[in-house]
Every structure is written in C-alpha cells, then in structure tokens.
Amino acid sequence: MLSNFPLSEHAVTEPWVSVEQVAEHLGVARDSIYRWIDRKHLPAHRVGRLWKFKLSEVDEWVRAGGADDATGSEAPAAAP
C-alpha cells in the first residue's frame, strides 16, 4: 500500500505549462518567449507542434541571466 511510504519531493511531478502561461508568469509577450527559445536558449520542450515548459527550469534560466539583454545573439539596436 502506498500510504506506508512518505511523499518525497520527487513523488509529485511538476506540471508542464504553455507558452501563454510562461509569458504570463514572466510578465512578457508571447513573442518574447518564442524569440528567447530561438535566440537565448530558453529551456523548452517540443511536444508535437507545441512548446512546453517547466516553470522551475524557466525560473532557473532567468536567475542565471538567460533573459539579460547582454546574453544570447540578439542583434544590437540600430543607431539613430
């Protein structure tokens, strides 16, 4: 019987979330999420035609500076 085993941190799996949910979580536009997947290696997993994410991976990426303007291969803004 499973009730004899204590629940561990790994017993409950983290849900997969959508692009829309990640955008809302980070307070950015959906387009930013797609751009960060392509240019800044935002941790994302392709499931068929959909992108899915673990918020813990996204948060870790943000804390490590993944969303910083100085990282990735974003083209610099054109001078006026």
N, CA and C of each residue as an Amber inpcrd file, in Angstrom:
protein
   240
   0.8410000  -1.1870000   0.0000000   0.0000000   0.0000000   0.0000000
   0.8800000   1.2420000   0.0000000   0.6050000   2.2200000  -0.8490000
   1.4280000   3.3990000  -0.9870000   1.3900000   4.3130000   0.2250000
   0.3720000   4.2400000   1.0540000   0.2790000   5.1330000   2.2050000
   1.3840000   4.8870000   3.2220000   2.0870000   3.7690000   3.1450000
   3.1860000   3.4910000   4.0610000   4.4610000   4.2350000   3.6750000
   4.5070000   4.7790000   2.4790000   5.6940000   5.4720000   2.0110000
   5.4930000   6.9760000   2.1460000   6.4780000   7.6660000   2.7380000
   6.3290000   9.1300000   2.8350000   6.4530000   9.7620000   1.4500000
   5.6920000  10.8260000   1.2370000   5.7760000  11.5350000  -0.0320000
   7.0840000  12.3040000  -0.0760000   7.8060000  12.1370000  -1.1300000
   9.0460000  12.8770000  -1.2990000   8.8060000  14.0200000  -2.2690000
   9.7840000  14.8560000  -2.3950000   9.7130000  15.9730000  -3.3290000
   9.5290000  15.4690000  -4.7530000  10.0770000  14.3040000  -5.0610000
  10.0090000  13.7540000  -6.4060000   8.7180000  12.9840000  -6.6760000
   7.9270000  12.7360000  -5.6430000   6.7060000  11.9620000  -5.8140000
   5.6480000  12.7680000  -6.5740000   5.6820000  14.0830000  -6.4290000
   4.7300000  14.9450000  -7.1070000   5.4650000  15.6030000  -8.2660000
   5.0010000  15.3350000  -9.4710000   5.6960000  15.8830000 -10.6280000
   5.1880000  17.2810000 -10.9430000   6.0930000  18.0990000 -11.4130000
   5.7670000  19.4690000 -11.7960000   4.9980000  19.4400000 -13.1110000
   3.9300000  20.2080000 -13.2080000   3.1520000  20.1850000 -14.4620000
   3.8810000  20.9150000 -15.5920000   3.5830000  20.5130000 -16.8180000
   4.0640000  21.2090000 -17.9990000   3.1520000  22.4060000 -18.2210000
   3.7230000  23.5270000 -18.6470000   2.9140000  24.7200000 -18.9070000
   3.1450000  25.1950000 -20.3400000   2.2410000  26.0290000 -20.8160000
   2.2460000  26.5000000 -22.2030000   3.0270000  27.8050000 -22.3550000
   3.2120000  28.2140000 -23.6040000   3.8480000  29.4980000 -23.9130000
   3.0860000  30.6310000 -23.2310000   1.7610000  30.5910000 -23.3240000
   0.9430000  31.6390000 -22.7270000   1.1630000  31.7220000 -21.2160000
   1.2420000  30.5680000 -20.5620000   1.4360000  30.5540000 -19.1180000
   2.8190000  31.0580000 -18.7200000   3.8400000  30.7350000 -19.4980000
   5.1960000  31.2290000 -19.2190000   5.2390000  32.7400000 -19.4270000
   4.6270000  33.2150000 -20.5020000   4.5910000  34.6540000 -20.7700000
   3.9150000  35.3930000 -19.6190000   2.8100000  34.8590000 -19.1400000
   2.1020000  35.4800000 -18.0170000   2.9600000  35.4240000 -16.7500000
   3.6060000  34.2940000 -16.5040000   4.4630000  34.1040000 -15.3260000
   5.5940000  35.1350000 -15.3030000   6.1770000  35.4060000 -16.4760000
   7.3010000  36.3330000 -16.5650000   6.8760000  37.7760000 -16.8480000
   5.6020000  37.9670000 -17.1930000   5.1130000  39.3100000 -17.4730000
   5.6350000  39.8730000 -18.7860000   5.7560000  39.0010000 -19.7940000
   6.2310000  39.4200000 -21.1160000   5.2480000  38.9420000 -22.1790000
   5.4750000  39.3830000 -23.4020000   4.6250000  38.9770000 -24.5240000
   4.9860000  37.5730000 -25.0060000   4.0340000  36.8830000 -25.6100000
   4.2890000  35.5440000 -26.1810000   5.4300000  35.5910000 -27.1920000
   5.4940000  36.6550000 -27.9840000   6.5610000  36.7800000 -28.9810000
   7.9390000  36.7460000 -28.3280000   8.0620000  37.3250000 -27.1430000
   9.3460000  37.2950000 -26.4240000   9.7350000  35.8710000 -26.0770000
   8.7630000  35.0700000 -25.6880000   9.0480000  33.6700000 -25.3300000
   9.5860000  32.9250000 -26.5450000   8.9260000  33.0540000 -27.6890000
   9.3970000  32.3840000 -28.9050000  10.7970000  32.8690000 -29.3030000
  11.0300000  34.1740000 -29.1790000  12.3390000  34.7360000 -29.5210000
  13.4100000  34.2040000 -28.5760000  13.1000000  34.1050000 -27.2790000
  14.0700000  33.6070000 -26.3050000  14.3680000  32.1250000 -26.5210000
  13.3840000  31.3480000 -26.9440000  13.6440000  29.9390000 -27.2670000
  14.6740000  29.8720000 -28.3900000  14.4610000  30.6790000 -29.4140000
  15.3100000  30.6520000 -30.6060000  16.6910000  31.2640000 -30.3760000
  16.7450000  32.4090000 -29.7080000  17.9950000  33.1680000 -29.6260000
  18.7450000  33.0570000 -28.3050000  18.0210000  32.7440000 -27.2300000
  18.6550000  32.7690000 -25.9110000  18.5750000  31.4350000 -25.1840000
  18.1530000  30.4210000 -25.8820000  18.1130000  29.0640000 -25.3300000
  17.2490000  28.9300000 -24.0760000  16.0900000  29.5860000 -24.0990000
  15.1170000  29.3910000 -23.0250000  14.7910000  27.9100000 -22.9700000
  14.8730000  27.2790000 -21.7950000  14.6000000  25.8390000 -21.7210000
  13.1450000  25.5220000 -22.0650000  12.9720000  24.8350000 -23.1760000
  11.6380000  24.4890000 -23.6730000  11.7050000  23.1130000 -24.3100000
  10.5750000  22.4420000 -24.3190000  10.4890000  21.0820000 -24.8600000
   9.3800000  21.0610000 -25.8970000   9.6950000  20.5480000 -27.0720000
   8.7120000  20.4730000 -28.1480000   7.8700000  19.2160000 -27.9690000
   6.5570000  19.3730000 -27.9400000   5.6180000  18.2550000 -27.8570000
   4.7050000  18.3970000 -29.0670000   5.0270000  17.6510000 -30.1110000
   4.2970000  17.8290000 -31.3700000   4.5760000  19.2170000 -31.9060000
   3.5280000  19.9950000 -32.1070000   3.6810000  21.3720000 -32.5980000
   3.7340000  22.3870000 -31.4730000   3.5950000  21.9360000 -30.2370000
   3.5210000  22.8450000 -29.0900000   4.8350000  22.9100000 -28.3290000
   5.1120000  24.0480000 -27.7330000   6.2330000  24.1910000 -26.8030000
   5.6880000  24.0400000 -25.3930000   6.3890000  23.2840000 -24.5730000
   6.0040000  23.0910000 -23.1730000   7.1960000  23.4130000 -22.2860000
   6.9140000  23.8330000 -21.0680000   7.9400000  24.3130000 -20.1560000
   7.6950000  23.7980000 -18.7400000   8.7680000  23.7400000 -17.9810000
   8.7080000  23.5340000 -16.5340000   9.0730000  24.8880000 -15.9330000
   8.1920000  25.4500000 -15.1130000   8.4610000  26.7750000 -14.5580000
   9.7430000  26.8020000 -13.7360000  10.0910000  25.6950000 -13.0960000
  11.3340000  25.6660000 -12.3170000  12.5450000  25.8510000 -13.2310000
  12.5070000  25.2630000 -14.4410000  13.6060000  25.4230000 -15.4020000
  13.6570000  26.8570000 -15.9220000  12.4910000  27.4280000 -16.1930000
  12.4170000  28.8080000 -16.6790000  12.9520000  29.7640000 -15.6060000
  12.5270000  29.5770000 -14.3640000  12.9860000  30.4370000 -13.2700000
  14.4970000  30.3320000 -13.0830000  15.0340000  29.1260000 -13.1820000
  16.4770000  28.9200000 -13.0530000  17.2190000  29.6420000 -14.1860000
  16.6830000  29.5680000 -15.4070000  17.2690000  30.2350000 -16.5680000
  17.2870000  31.7520000 -16.3540000  16.1920000  32.2970000 -15.8280000
  16.1180000  33.7350000 -15.5610000  17.1490000  34.1200000 -14.5000000
  17.2150000  33.3520000 -13.4010000  18.1680000  33.6480000 -12.3220000
  19.6110000  33.5910000 -12.8090000  19.8930000  32.7160000 -13.7740000
  21.2410000  32.5710000 -14.3170000  21.5720000  33.6590000 -15.3400000
  20.6300000  34.5560000 -15.6010000  20.8750000  35.6580000 -16.5200000
  20.4770000  35.3900000 -17.9500000  19.7270000  34.3370000 -18.1810000
  19.3300000  33.9840000 -19.5400000  18.5140000  35.0350000 -20.2500000
  17.7620000  35.8310000 -19.5160000  16.9190000  36.8470000 -20.1350000
  17.6040000  38.2040000 -20.2120000  18.8420000  38.2930000 -19.7230000
  19.5610000  39.5690000 -19.7600000  19.7790000  40.0250000 -21.1970000
  19.7570000  41.3150000 -21.4080000  19.9800000  41.8660000 -22.7450000
  21.3690000  41.5650000 -23.2710000  22.3450000  41.4140000 -22.3780000
  23.7270000  41.1960000 -22.8100000  24.0000000  39.7600000 -23.2430000
  23.0740000  38.8220000 -22.9680000  23.3000000  37.4240000 -23.3230000
  22.6180000  37.0890000 -24.6300000  22.9730000  35.9690000 -25.1970000
  22.3320000  35.4920000 -26.4180000  22.8670000  36.2140000 -27.6390000
  22.2280000  35.9930000 -28.7490000  22.7100000  36.5660000 -30.0040000
  21.7750000  37.6190000 -30.5500000  21.1510000  38.3670000 -29.6660000
  20.2680000  39.4390000 -30.1090000  21.0870000  40.4600000 -30.8730000
  20.5770000  40.9230000 -31.9680000  21.2680000  41.9570000 -32.7380000
  21.1680000  43.2710000 -31.9870000  22.2440000  44.0660000 -31.9590000
  22.1620000  45.3690000 -31.2820000  21.1990000  46.2890000 -32.0080000
  20.6200000  47.2060000 -31.2570000  19.6810000  48.1540000 -31.8530000
  20.4270000  49.0770000 -32.7950000  19.7720000  49.4690000 -33.8610000
  20.3790000  50.3620000 -34.8320000  20.5510000  51.7550000 -34.2290000
  21.6470000  52.3870000 -34.5410000  21.9140000  53.7300000 -34.0430000
  21.0330000  54.7180000 -34.7910000  20.5710000  55.7880000 -34.0970000
  19.7160000  56.7810000 -34.7730000  20.4620000  57.6090000 -35.7700000
